[in-house]
Amino acid sequence: MTQPPVQIKRIYQAAGPDDGQRVLVDRLWPRGISKERAALDLWLPEVAPSNELRTWFNHDDERWNEFEQRYREELRTNTHLETLVELSRHGSLTLLYGAKNEAHNQAVVLRAVVAEQAVEDR
């Protein structure tokens, strides 16, 4: 049985029927979003990049490769990552983020790491 892929979505997009478990993976609550509109199952700020890394990156595309490498390093010792891996094994999972850049944000890295971890743990 293949498990459904982990999806990523901006929190400003409407919830969809295929979202499954919706988990916000930002350290800070996104501006202008009410808890009702977010339609979250879980907010997991502990899995987001550290404040230091987030501030350093500052959504600068030129820093993306180093950000990804440093964030992956942080995730190696993050005990909350297992929560996402476990959720991904039990149905659809959508990681929500607030960043405007859809290609360069922590959810992109998390999606890859969760998928890698789920395969390794089999």
Backbone as numpy.savetxt, mean C-alpha at the origin, in Angstrom:
# Nx Ny Nz CAx CAy CAz Cx Cy Cz
-5.14 -23.38 -6.88 -5.99 -22.18 -6.88 -5.10 -20.94 -6.88
-5.32 -20.06 -7.82 -4.54 -18.83 -7.85 -5.24 -17.77 -7.02
-4.42 -17.00 -6.34 -5.01 -15.94 -5.53 -5.18 -14.69 -6.37
-6.19 -13.88 -6.07 -6.43 -12.67 -6.86 -5.25 -11.71 -6.70
-4.98 -10.93 -7.73 -3.88 -9.97 -7.62 -4.19 -8.86 -6.62
-3.15 -8.32 -6.06 -3.30 -7.16 -5.20 -3.44 -5.94 -6.11
-4.45 -5.14 -5.84 -4.70 -3.94 -6.63 -4.25 -2.71 -5.85
-4.00 -1.64 -6.56 -3.76 -0.35 -5.90 -4.71 0.67 -6.51
-5.08 1.64 -5.67 -6.06 2.63 -6.11 -5.90 3.89 -5.27
-6.07 5.04 -5.91 -6.08 6.28 -5.13 -7.33 6.29 -4.26
-7.20 6.76 -3.05 -8.34 6.77 -2.14 -9.43 7.72 -2.63
-9.09 8.62 -3.52 -10.06 9.57 -4.05 -10.96 8.94 -5.11
-10.63 7.73 -5.56 -11.49 7.01 -6.50 -12.57 6.27 -5.71
-13.72 6.13 -6.30 -14.84 5.45 -5.64 -14.52 3.98 -5.42
-15.07 3.46 -4.35 -14.94 2.02 -4.07 -15.65 1.25 -5.16
-15.08 0.11 -5.53 -15.68 -0.71 -6.57 -16.01 -2.10 -6.06
-16.86 -2.82 -6.77 -17.29 -4.15 -6.32 -16.16 -5.18 -6.31
-15.08 -4.94 -7.07 -13.97 -5.87 -7.12 -12.82 -5.52 -6.18
-13.01 -4.49 -5.35 -11.94 -4.05 -4.46 -11.60 -5.07 -3.37
-12.56 -5.83 -2.93 -12.30 -6.74 -1.82 -11.98 -5.95 -0.57
-10.99 -6.42 0.18 -10.56 -5.70 1.39 -9.85 -4.42 0.97
-10.28 -3.29 1.52 -9.70 -1.99 1.19 -8.85 -1.52 2.36
-7.54 -1.35 2.11 -6.61 -1.00 3.18 -5.85 0.27 2.79
-5.99 1.28 3.63 -5.24 2.53 3.43 -3.82 2.31 3.95
-2.82 2.57 3.10 -1.43 2.32 3.46 -0.61 3.62 3.56
-1.29 4.72 3.85 -0.62 6.00 4.09 -0.42 6.20 5.58
0.68 6.85 5.93 0.95 7.17 7.34 0.02 8.29 7.82
-0.31 9.20 6.92 -1.18 10.33 7.27 -2.54 10.14 6.60
-3.60 10.57 7.28 -4.94 10.49 6.69 -5.02 11.46 5.52
-5.54 11.03 4.36 -5.61 11.89 3.17 -6.57 13.06 3.36
-6.17 14.19 2.82 -6.97 15.41 2.93 -8.30 15.27 2.19
-9.33 15.80 2.81 -10.63 15.89 2.14 -11.40 14.59 2.03
-10.97 13.55 2.72 -11.66 12.25 2.66 -12.27 11.94 4.02
-13.58 11.74 4.02 -14.23 11.34 5.26 -14.07 9.83 5.43
-14.22 9.38 6.65 -14.12 7.94 6.90 -15.20 7.18 6.13
-16.37 7.77 5.98 -17.45 7.11 5.24 -17.08 6.98 3.76
-16.57 8.05 3.17 -16.22 8.03 1.75 -15.05 7.08 1.48
-14.16 6.95 2.44 -13.00 6.07 2.27 -13.41 4.61 2.14
-14.50 4.24 2.77 -15.01 2.86 2.72 -13.91 1.84 3.01
-13.19 2.09 4.10 -12.05 1.25 4.47 -12.46 0.03 5.26
-11.67 -1.01 5.11 -11.75 -2.16 6.00 -10.66 -2.03 7.07
-9.57 -1.34 6.71 -8.44 -1.22 7.63 -7.57 -0.04 7.22
-7.05 0.66 8.22 -6.03 1.68 7.99 -4.78 1.15 8.66
-3.71 1.00 7.90 -2.48 0.40 8.41 -1.32 1.39 8.22
-1.30 2.48 9.02 -0.24 3.48 8.84 1.15 2.94 9.16
1.21 1.88 9.96 2.50 1.32 10.37 3.26 0.67 9.22
2.58 0.35 8.12 3.24 -0.29 6.99 3.73 0.75 5.97
3.39 1.99 6.19 3.80 3.08 5.30 5.29 3.38 5.52
5.91 4.08 4.59 7.30 4.48 4.79 7.45 5.32 6.06
8.61 5.25 6.67 8.88 6.05 7.86 8.72 7.53 7.51
8.47 8.34 8.53 8.36 9.78 8.28 9.64 10.32 7.64
10.78 9.83 8.09 12.05 10.29 7.53 12.16 9.97 6.04
11.82 8.76 5.66 11.90 8.35 4.25 10.85 9.10 3.42
9.65 9.21 3.95 8.57 9.91 3.24 8.96 11.36 2.97
9.52 12.03 3.98 9.93 13.42 3.84 11.08 13.55 2.85
12.04 12.64 2.92 13.17 12.67 2.00 12.70 12.49 0.55
11.83 11.52 0.30 11.34 11.25 -1.05 10.57 12.44 -1.61
9.63 12.94 -0.85 8.85 14.13 -1.22 8.27 14.04 -2.62
7.90 12.83 -3.06 7.29 12.58 -4.37 8.16 13.10 -5.52
9.47 13.02 -5.35 10.43 13.44 -6.38 10.76 12.22 -7.25
10.31 12.23 -8.50 10.51 11.09 -9.40 11.98 10.71 -9.55
12.87 11.69 -9.45 14.30 11.40 -9.59 14.83 10.57 -8.42
14.11 10.56 -7.33 14.53 9.79 -6.16 13.81 8.44 -6.08
13.00 8.11 -7.08 12.16 6.92 -7.02 12.94 5.63 -6.78
13.97 5.38 -7.57 14.70 4.11 -7.45 15.31 3.94 -6.06
15.89 5.02 -5.54 16.46 4.93 -4.19 15.36 4.81 -3.15
14.24 5.51 -3.34 13.11 5.38 -2.42 12.64 3.94 -2.37
12.46 3.33 -3.54 11.98 1.95 -3.59 12.93 1.02 -2.84
14.20 1.18 -3.06 15.21 0.35 -2.40 15.17 0.55 -0.88
15.12 1.80 -0.44 15.12 2.09 1.00 13.81 1.63 1.66
12.70 1.77 0.95 11.41 1.34 1.51 11.37 -0.18 1.63
11.86 -0.87 0.61 11.93 -2.34 0.69 12.77 -2.76 1.90
13.83 -2.04 2.16 14.68 -2.34 3.32 13.88 -2.15 4.62
13.12 -1.08 4.70 12.27 -0.86 5.88 11.25 -2.00 6.05
10.70 -2.45 4.94 9.67 -3.48 5.00 10.20 -4.83 5.46
11.49 -5.06 5.29 12.07 -6.35 5.71 11.88 -6.62 7.19
11.82 -5.56 7.99 11.66 -5.74 9.44 10.30 -5.25 9.94
9.40 -4.98 9.01 8.08 -4.46 9.39 7.13 -5.61 9.69
6.74 -5.74 10.94 5.87 -6.85 11.35 4.45 -6.70 10.82
4.06 -5.52 10.38 2.70 -5.29 9.89 2.52 -5.74 8.44
3.61 -5.97 7.73 3.53 -6.44 6.35 2.77 -7.76 6.28
2.95 -8.62 7.26 2.30 -9.93 7.25 0.77 -9.79 7.23
0.24 -8.73 7.81 -1.21 -8.50 7.77 -1.68 -8.39 6.32
-0.95 -7.65 5.50 -1.33 -7.49 4.09 -1.16 -8.80 3.32
-0.08 -9.51 3.60 0.14 -10.80 2.93 -1.00 -11.75 3.26
-1.39 -11.79 4.52 -2.48 -12.67 4.95 -3.80 -12.27 4.29
-4.10 -10.99 4.24 -5.32 -10.53 3.58 -5.33 -10.91 2.10
-4.17 -10.83 1.46 -4.09 -11.15 0.03 -4.37 -12.62 -0.24
-4.18 -13.46 0.75 -4.42 -14.90 0.59 -5.90 -15.26 0.69
-6.70 -14.35 1.19 -8.11 -14.66 1.46 -9.08 -13.91 0.57
-8.62 -13.46 -0.58 -9.52 -12.77 -1.50 -8.89 -11.51 -2.04
-9.68 -10.72 -2.70 -9.18 -9.48 -3.31 -8.72 -8.51 -2.25
-7.65 -7.80 -2.58 -7.08 -6.81 -1.69 -6.75 -5.57 -2.51
-7.20 -4.41 -2.05 -6.87 -3.15 -2.70 -6.15 -2.26 -1.71
-4.93 -1.87 -2.08 -4.13 -0.95 -1.27 -4.45 0.46 -1.71
-4.85 1.29 -0.77 -5.26 2.66 -1.07 -4.17 3.64 -0.65
-3.99 4.67 -1.45 -2.98 5.69 -1.18 -3.53 7.05 -1.60
-2.93 8.12 -1.10 -3.41 9.45 -1.42 -2.57 10.20 -2.43
-1.37 9.74 -2.73 -0.45 10.46 -3.62 -1.06 10.70 -5.00
-0.69 11.81 -5.61 -1.18 12.13 -6.95 -0.48 11.28 -8.01
0.78 10.95 -7.77 1.56 10.19 -8.74 1.18 8.72 -8.64
0.53 8.22 -9.66 0.04 6.84 -9.63 1.13 5.81 -9.92
2.26 6.24 -10.47 3.33 5.30 -10.80 4.40 5.23 -9.72
4.57 6.31 -8.97 5.64 6.38 -7.97 5.07 6.73 -6.60
4.64 5.71 -5.88 4.14 5.88 -4.52 4.35 4.57 -3.77
4.19 4.61 -2.46 4.48 3.44 -1.65 3.59 2.24 -1.95
2.38 2.47 -2.43 1.47 1.35 -2.73 2.02 0.50 -3.87
2.73 1.13 -4.81 3.34 0.39 -5.92 4.36 -0.60 -5.38
5.18 -0.13 -4.45 6.20 -0.98 -3.83 5.53 -2.06 -2.99
4.55 -1.67 -2.18 3.87 -2.63 -1.31 3.19 -3.74 -2.11
2.54 -3.39 -3.21 1.88 -4.40 -4.04 2.89 -5.45 -4.47
4.06 -5.02 -4.93 5.09 -5.95 -5.39 5.61 -6.80 -4.23
5.86 -6.18 -3.10 6.41 -6.90 -1.94 5.41 -7.91 -1.41
4.15 -7.53 -1.33 3.11 -8.46 -0.84 3.02 -9.65 -1.79
3.02 -9.41 -3.09 2.95 -10.50 -4.06 4.17 -11.41 -3.94
5.34 -10.83 -3.81 6.58 -11.62 -3.66 6.53 -12.46 -2.39
6.09 -11.85 -1.31 6.03 -12.54 -0.01 5.01 -13.69 -0.05
3.89 -13.45 -0.69 2.85 -14.50 -0.78 3.38 -15.71 -1.54
4.17 -15.48 -2.59 4.74 -16.59 -3.37 5.81 -17.31 -2.56
6.67 -16.54 -1.85 7.74 -17.14 -1.05 7.19 -18.02 0.07
6.06 -17.63 0.63 5.52 -18.34 1.79 4.78 -19.62 1.43
4.59 -19.86 0.15 3.84 -21.07 -0.26 4.58 -22.33 0.03
